[in-house]
């Protein structure tokens, strides 16, 4: 997807019938403009689905969107948080000096 580029390295040895897949995620390179566009898409999708849900619930005699409306709202919030999430600084370099005197 747009959120993360993944380089896939596939190693196969055919004489032993084993396949090894190594996924190496790269840094998050999604620009701010792309994040804004994806956020707008999430909001438009939410309002469209929420409107359709409200319309069908009102035609059935109910006055509120109910649990499905709350689920849609939670999905929208989770989607926006996932888009704007900051990447963790997981450096593989462990430079901490251990105390080996005991």
Residue pairs with C-beta under 8 A, 6 or more apart in sequence:
2 30
2 34
2 38
3 28
3 30
3 82
3 83
4 25
4 26
4 28
4 30
5 25
5 26
5 29
6 23
6 24
6 25
6 26
7 23
7 24
7 26
8 21
8 22
8 23
9 21
9 22
9 24
10 19
10 20
10 21
10 22
11 19
11 20
11 21
11 22
12 18
12 19
12 20
27 87
28 87
30 83
35 83
35 84
38 83
39 80
39 83
39 84
42 76
42 79
42 80
42 83
43 76
46 72
46 73
46 75
46 76
49 72
50 65
50 69
50 72
50 73
53 65
53 68
53 69
53 72
54 65
54 69
57 63
57 64
57 65
57 66
65 72
